[in-house]
């Protein structure tokens, strides 16, 4: 069984080992929003709860505390845009000789990835699966959306999917070994999977510009405690995903770590643009990931939670603080010989 950790996918992005900060601390980046909009399914008001100015789907809130309002939908679409920038317009690092017949997008969110994949691979039948009904009411002939809990027993046939895509579920999945065993069970022999996850913590820094007691590390320490109370491990790294994927039975595991600035502080124009997109995502993402967690799980007063969130967001607008994080693209394949 082989495992490869690659610095970068050759056809995807040229990333320097160190991101050089911009010497001009007064950023001239145009901070116009790069978010896109999406039309959501018609939903009953009874299916939602409202807290502190955010809307949550009742069922999904019980699972992972994230909002489902238009602000969050725009953020999810911006994440998709960030990945397109990373991969030079590609939506996956997995290469196909022909369109995979049956595809599932686990935790599809707004459905933007599933729709893009179906548009590119017209010979594929694509299922987008999520707990919250925030997908568009219209869809392509070869794409459909279904509502279900990924951590419960899947109702699909075994050995069925030729490609499984799973993105940004580290703050949603409680039992990763079980989740990946289930993916393995329903992946066809020779079929491929691609997990896309990111580091969730205080952020990395190469020049000591982020102090341990500064707002961003303090914010993440509080958030992480809340997720741990719910049985979620928000601190998974590349080595952890490798072990999980291999233990599930997959082979030919490859990990592509991408280094992304948290804000437009880098001197390299491409990295600066990625950082600016990331800052837009984080402006609402910092609140989305934390506010319900801090108040409902962590017991923080609303005023204290608001201060933690606002102070952390302030880090992203300070070009003197050079934080970054990693996006991991993990690809693997189910052995051809395994049909059990």
Secondary structure, 3 states (H helix, E strand, C coil): CCEEEECCCCCCCCCCCCCCECCCCCCCCCCCCCCCCCCCCCCCHHHEEEECCEEEEHHHHHHHCCCCCHHHHHHHHHHHHHHHHHCCCCCCCCCCCCCCCEEEEECCCCCHHHHHHHHHCCCCEEEEEECCCCCCCCCCCCEEEEECCCCCCCCCCCCCEEEEEEECCCCCCCCHHHHHHHHHHHEEEEEEEEEEEECCCCCECCCCCCCCCCHHHHHHHHHHHHHHHCCCCCCCCHHHHHHHHHHHCCEEEEEEEEEEECCCCECCHHHHHHHHHHHHHHHHHHHHHHHHHHHHHCCCCHHHHHHHHHHHHHHHCCCCCCCEEEEEEEEEECCCCCCC
